[in-house]
Amino acid sequence: MKILHIQGFTKEERMDKLREIRENIFDSIKELTSNMEYLRPSIALGNEENQESLDFVKKLDMATIESYEFPDEFYEHCGKLWSDPGIQACYLRSNEFFLIDSAKYFLDKIEEIRDVNFQPSDQDILHSRKRTSEIQKIEFEVKVPKQYGGKYQPFWMFDVGGQRGERRKWIQVFDGITAILFVVDSSGFDTKLREDGAKNRLQESLELFEDIWFSKYLINTGIILFLNKQDILKEKIQRGSRIENYFPDFKDYKLTSGKDGDPTDEYNRARCFIRDKFIEVTKKSRNTISQYLPNDNYKIKRECFYHFTTATDTKNIKRVFDDVHTMILIKNLDIIV
């Protein structure tokens, strides 16, 4: 939103993001080196000469590093490890442990990032990851279409943490909201939650979506589904990851609409399958969800709008948000005119 509607990031904000990026690099190489020996079967270094680098990284204590100002030695060892066949093999099995999805992006750029004059680009910032631990409010304005007045309408957006421990805070922003943008990690079909190693990430999203869709506190609130990380989903499917290993009903899933694209394209089948899993939630019978609604006879009248998104693709996100803004404006003309 800052890139699209608030004139981007200041120099100070970019430097704050640089610290996040360095933290992402540290966490990524730590996770990779720590999990090699615990995978079954375990993975060893491909080059024994990199053992010194492995020992260095394992012993590195973040408490001794001020503001993530790593010495050159750290980047040297990280570069050697990231090039090691064993670490690369571990990365290909990163669905078996927690690893941020931008690990490869930053580790591939380690020589550029170590430069003392490096400043993060918009793409770097979009790839950076920081756990949301508080509600963040973003304010911006959107131009109303000419046929509806052509003025500017202020928007307030609240970013809330999705982890289980953060959800109790959501009630603080439920009152008076016009729409919920429910963002799904579509690539999470083969991964587990960080806070619960036994729970499939995509299944958790489906269950959370159901709670929100049928919540009596949100029955008049529009819900827009963002099926995000399509780029990573496509990469996983092309690499050979099989959804049916985690969702057996995918094996017999068939595209029924010509509008859904090529039915023989595995990635296309995968993205539509995930979409339909969420659409199915909105069509559940009253008997299965009556505990959420005001009464057994209540009928939810809203639709589920969805978009396939890649958050790091600003053109894609701009098109999607233009559609979303217009939809919200049109549905609330009686309020904003």
C-alpha positions as CSV (number, residue, x, y, z in Angstrom):
1,M,0.0,0.0,0.0
2,K,2.9,2.4,0.7
3,I,4.3,1.8,-2.8
4,L,0.9,2.1,-4.5
5,H,-0.8,4.9,-2.5
6,I,1.6,6.6,-0.1
7,Q,4.6,7.7,-2.3
8,G,6.7,4.8,-1.3
9,F,9.4,4.5,1.4
10,T,11.6,7.2,2.9
11,K,15.4,6.7,3.2
12,E,15.0,6.1,6.9
13,E,12.3,3.5,6.3
14,R,14.5,1.7,3.7
15,M,17.3,1.5,6.3
16,D,14.9,0.0,8.8
17,K,14.0,-2.6,6.1
18,L,17.7,-3.3,5.6
19,R,17.9,-4.5,9.2
20,E,14.9,-6.8,8.5
21,I,16.6,-8.1,5.4
22,R,19.8,-8.9,7.3
23,E,17.7,-10.6,10.0
24,N,16.0,-12.6,7.2
25,I,19.4,-13.7,6.0
26,F,20.6,-14.7,9.4
27,D,17.4,-16.6,10.3
28,S,17.4,-18.4,6.9
29,I,21.0,-19.7,7.1
30,K,20.5,-20.6,10.7
31,E,17.3,-22.6,9.9
32,L,19.0,-24.4,7.0
33,T,22.1,-25.4,8.9
34,S,20.2,-26.3,12.1
35,N,17.7,-28.6,10.3
36,M,20.1,-30.6,8.0
37,E,20.9,-33.2,10.7
38,Y,17.3,-33.5,11.9
39,L,15.7,-34.3,8.6
40,R,14.9,-38.0,7.9
41,P,17.0,-39.0,6.1
42,S,19.5,-36.4,7.3
43,I,21.6,-34.3,4.9
44,A,25.4,-33.7,5.1
45,L,27.5,-31.0,3.6
46,G,28.3,-31.7,-0.1
47,N,31.8,-30.2,0.4
48,E,33.7,-31.1,3.6
49,E,35.8,-27.9,3.2
50,N,32.7,-25.9,4.2
51,Q,32.6,-27.5,7.7
52,E,34.4,-24.4,9.0
53,S,31.6,-22.2,7.7
54,L,29.0,-24.5,9.1
55,D,30.6,-24.4,12.6
56,F,30.9,-20.6,12.4
57,V,27.2,-20.1,11.6
58,K,26.0,-22.6,14.2
59,K,28.0,-20.8,16.9
60,L,27.0,-17.3,15.9
61,D,24.8,-15.7,18.6
62,M,22.5,-12.9,17.5
63,A,22.8,-11.3,21.0
64,T,26.4,-10.4,20.1
65,I,25.5,-8.7,16.9
66,E,24.5,-5.0,17.2
67,S,21.7,-3.8,14.8
68,Y,22.4,-6.8,12.5
69,E,25.7,-5.2,11.4
70,F,27.4,-8.5,10.4
71,P,31.1,-8.6,9.8
72,D,32.4,-9.6,6.3
73,E,33.3,-13.0,7.7
74,F,29.6,-13.8,8.2
75,Y,28.7,-13.1,4.6
76,E,31.8,-15.1,3.4
77,H,30.6,-18.1,5.3
78,C,27.0,-17.7,4.3
79,G,28.0,-17.5,0.6
80,K,30.0,-20.7,0.8
81,L,27.2,-22.5,2.6
82,W,24.5,-21.4,0.2
83,S,26.6,-22.7,-2.7
84,D,27.1,-26.1,-1.0
85,P,25.1,-29.0,-2.6
86,G,24.0,-30.2,0.9
87,I,22.5,-26.8,1.8
88,Q,20.8,-26.7,-1.6
89,A,19.3,-30.2,-1.0
90,C,18.1,-29.0,2.5
91,Y,16.5,-26.0,0.9
92,L,14.5,-28.3,-1.5
93,R,13.1,-30.0,1.6
94,S,12.3,-26.8,3.4
95,N,8.6,-27.7,3.5
96,E,9.7,-30.1,6.3
97,F,10.7,-27.3,8.6
98,F,10.0,-23.6,8.9
99,L,11.8,-21.4,6.4
100,I,10.7,-18.0,5.2
101,D,9.7,-18.1,1.5
102,S,12.1,-15.3,0.6
103,A,15.2,-17.2,1.9
104,K,16.4,-18.0,-1.6
105,Y,15.8,-14.4,-2.8
106,F,18.0,-12.9,-0.2
107,L,20.7,-15.6,-0.1
108,D,21.0,-15.3,-3.9
109,K,21.7,-11.6,-3.4
110,I,24.1,-11.9,-0.4
111,E,27.1,-10.3,-2.2
112,E,24.9,-7.3,-3.1
113,I,23.4,-6.9,0.3
114,R,26.8,-7.1,2.1
115,D,27.9,-3.9,0.3
116,V,28.1,-1.0,2.8
117,N,26.3,1.3,0.3
118,F,23.4,-1.1,-0.3
119,Q,19.9,0.3,-0.2
120,P,16.9,-2.0,-0.5
121,S,14.8,-1.6,-3.6
122,D,11.0,-1.8,-3.6
123,Q,11.3,-5.5,-4.6
124,D,13.7,-6.2,-1.7
125,I,11.3,-4.6,0.7
126,L,8.4,-6.6,-0.7
127,H,10.3,-9.8,-0.1
128,S,11.4,-8.9,3.4
129,R,9.6,-10.7,6.2
130,K,8.7,-9.6,9.7
131,R,6.2,-11.3,12.0
132,T,3.2,-9.0,12.6
133,S,2.9,-8.7,16.4
134,E,0.6,-5.7,16.6
135,I,-2.2,-4.1,14.6
136,Q,-0.9,-1.7,12.0
137,K,-3.1,1.0,10.6
138,I,-2.5,2.4,7.1
139,E,-4.4,5.4,5.8
140,F,-4.6,6.4,2.1
141,E,-6.9,7.9,-0.5
142,V,-8.4,6.4,-3.6
143,K,-10.0,8.3,-6.5
144,V,-13.7,7.6,-6.9
145,P,-14.7,6.7,-10.5
146,K,-16.1,9.8,-12.5
147,Q,-19.6,8.2,-12.8
148,Y,-19.8,8.2,-9.0
149,G,-18.5,11.7,-8.3
150,G,-14.8,11.6,-9.1
151,K,-13.6,12.8,-5.7
152,Y,-11.1,11.1,-3.4
153,Q,-12.3,8.7,-0.7
154,P,-10.1,8.0,2.3
155,F,-9.4,4.3,3.2
156,W,-8.2,2.9,6.5
157,M,-6.6,-0.5,6.3
158,F,-5.6,-2.6,9.4
159,D,-2.9,-5.2,9.1
160,V,-3.3,-7.9,11.8
161,G,-1.1,-10.8,12.7
162,G,-2.3,-14.2,11.5
163,Q,-0.6,-16.3,14.1
164,R,-2.8,-18.0,16.6
165,G,-1.5,-15.9,19.5
166,E,-2.3,-12.7,17.6
167,R,-6.0,-13.5,16.7
168,R,-7.4,-12.5,20.1
169,K,-6.5,-8.8,19.1
170,W,-8.7,-8.9,16.0
171,I,-11.9,-7.9,17.9
172,Q,-10.4,-4.5,18.4
173,V,-10.9,-3.6,14.7
174,F,-14.1,-5.6,13.9
175,D,-16.5,-2.7,14.6
176,G,-17.5,-0.7,11.5
177,I,-15.2,-2.3,9.0
178,T,-16.4,-2.5,5.4
179,A,-14.5,-5.4,4.1
180,I,-12.0,-8.1,5.1
181,L,-9.1,-9.0,2.8
182,F,-8.4,-12.6,3.7
183,V,-4.9,-13.4,2.5
184,V,-4.0,-17.1,1.9
185,D,-0.6,-18.5,1.4
186,S,-1.5,-20.8,-1.5
187,S,1.9,-22.4,-1.5
188,G,1.4,-23.6,2.1
189,F,-0.3,-26.9,1.1
190,D,2.8,-28.9,2.0
191,T,4.0,-27.0,5.1
192,K,3.2,-26.9,8.8
193,L,2.5,-24.0,11.1
194,R,5.5,-22.5,12.9
195,E,3.5,-22.5,16.2
196,D,2.1,-26.1,15.7
197,G,4.3,-28.5,13.8
198,A,1.5,-31.0,13.4
199,K,-0.9,-28.6,11.6
200,N,-1.0,-28.2,7.9
201,R,-0.8,-24.5,7.0
202,L,-3.4,-24.5,4.2
203,Q,-5.8,-26.5,6.4
204,E,-5.4,-24.0,9.2
205,S,-6.3,-21.2,6.7
206,L,-9.4,-23.0,5.6
207,E,-10.6,-23.5,9.2
208,L,-9.8,-19.8,10.1
209,F,-11.7,-18.7,6.9
210,E,-14.7,-20.7,8.0
211,D,-14.7,-19.1,11.5
212,I,-14.6,-15.6,9.9
213,W,-17.1,-16.3,7.2
214,F,-19.7,-17.5,9.6
215,S,-18.9,-15.2,12.5
216,K,-22.0,-13.4,13.9
217,Y,-19.8,-10.3,14.4
218,L,-19.0,-10.1,10.6
219,I,-22.2,-11.1,8.9
220,N,-22.6,-7.7,7.2
221,T,-18.9,-7.4,6.3
222,G,-17.7,-8.1,2.8
223,I,-14.9,-10.7,2.5
224,I,-12.4,-10.7,-0.4
225,L,-10.2,-13.7,-0.7
226,F,-6.6,-13.2,-1.9
227,L,-5.1,-16.5,-3.0
228,N,-1.5,-15.2,-2.6
229,K,2.0,-16.5,-3.4
230,Q,0.9,-17.9,-6.8
231,D,4.6,-17.6,-8.0
232,I,5.7,-19.9,-5.2
233,L,2.8,-22.3,-5.7
234,K,3.7,-22.6,-9.4
235,E,7.4,-23.1,-8.6
236,K,6.5,-25.9,-6.2
237,I,4.2,-27.7,-8.7
238,Q,6.8,-27.5,-11.5
239,R,9.4,-28.8,-9.1
240,G,7.3,-31.9,-8.5
241,S,5.4,-31.2,-5.2
242,R,2.2,-33.2,-5.2
243,I,-0.9,-31.7,-3.5
244,E,-2.6,-35.1,-3.3
245,N,0.0,-36.1,-0.7
246,Y,-1.6,-33.6,1.6
247,F,-5.1,-33.2,0.2
248,P,-6.1,-36.6,-1.3
249,D,-9.2,-35.3,-3.0
250,F,-7.0,-33.4,-5.5
251,K,-6.3,-36.6,-7.3
252,D,-9.9,-36.7,-8.7
253,Y,-10.3,-33.0,-9.0
254,K,-11.4,-31.8,-12.5
255,L,-11.9,-28.3,-13.8
256,T,-15.6,-27.9,-14.8
257,S,-15.5,-24.4,-16.3
258,G,-13.9,-23.4,-19.5
259,K,-13.1,-20.0,-17.9
260,D,-10.7,-21.7,-15.5
261,G,-8.1,-22.3,-18.2
262,D,-6.1,-25.3,-19.3
263,P,-7.4,-28.4,-17.5
264,T,-4.1,-30.3,-18.2
265,D,-1.9,-27.7,-16.6
266,E,-1.0,-29.0,-13.1
267,Y,-0.4,-25.5,-11.7
268,N,-3.7,-24.3,-13.1
269,R,-5.5,-27.3,-11.5
270,A,-3.8,-26.7,-8.2
271,R,-4.7,-23.0,-7.9
272,C,-8.3,-23.7,-8.9
273,F,-8.5,-26.6,-6.5
274,I,-7.3,-24.4,-3.6
275,R,-9.8,-21.7,-4.6
276,D,-12.7,-24.2,-4.7
277,K,-11.7,-25.5,-1.2
278,F,-12.5,-22.0,0.1
279,I,-15.6,-21.5,-2.0
280,E,-16.9,-24.8,-0.6
281,V,-16.7,-23.3,2.9
282,T,-19.1,-20.5,1.9
283,K,-21.7,-23.1,0.7
284,K,-21.8,-25.2,3.9
285,S,-25.3,-25.9,5.2
286,R,-26.8,-24.1,8.2
287,N,-26.8,-27.3,10.3
288,T,-23.0,-27.4,10.3
289,I,-22.4,-23.8,11.2
290,S,-25.5,-22.7,13.2
291,Q,-23.4,-22.0,16.3
292,Y,-21.9,-19.0,14.5
293,L,-25.0,-17.3,13.2
294,P,-27.6,-15.3,15.1
295,N,-30.3,-17.9,14.6
296,D,-30.9,-21.1,12.6
297,N,-33.0,-19.3,9.9
298,Y,-30.4,-16.6,9.2
299,K,-29.1,-16.7,5.6
300,I,-25.8,-15.1,4.6
301,K,-26.4,-13.0,1.5
302,R,-22.9,-12.0,0.5
303,E,-20.7,-13.5,-2.1
304,C,-17.1,-14.6,-1.8
305,F,-14.9,-12.5,-4.2
306,Y,-11.5,-13.9,-4.9
307,H,-8.3,-12.9,-6.7
308,F,-5.1,-14.9,-7.5
309,T,-2.3,-12.7,-6.4
310,T,1.5,-12.4,-6.1
311,A,2.3,-9.8,-3.5
312,T,5.7,-9.1,-4.8
313,D,4.3,-8.2,-8.3
314,T,3.2,-4.6,-7.9
315,K,1.4,-4.5,-11.2
316,N,-0.6,-7.5,-10.3
317,I,-1.5,-6.1,-6.9
318,K,-2.4,-2.7,-8.4
319,R,-4.8,-4.3,-10.8
320,V,-6.4,-6.3,-8.0
321,F,-6.7,-3.4,-5.6
322,D,-8.1,-1.1,-8.2
323,D,-10.9,-3.7,-8.6
324,V,-11.3,-4.1,-4.9
325,H,-11.4,-0.4,-4.2
326,T,-14.1,0.1,-6.9
327,M,-16.2,-2.7,-5.6
328,I,-16.0,-1.4,-2.0
329,L,-16.9,2.1,-3.2
330,I,-19.8,1.0,-5.3
331,K,-21.2,-1.2,-2.5
332,N,-21.0,1.7,0.0
333,L,-22.2,4.7,-2.1
334,D,-24.9,5.5,0.3
335,I,-22.2,6.0,3.0
336,I,-19.6,7.9,1.1
337,V,-21.6,10.2,-1.2
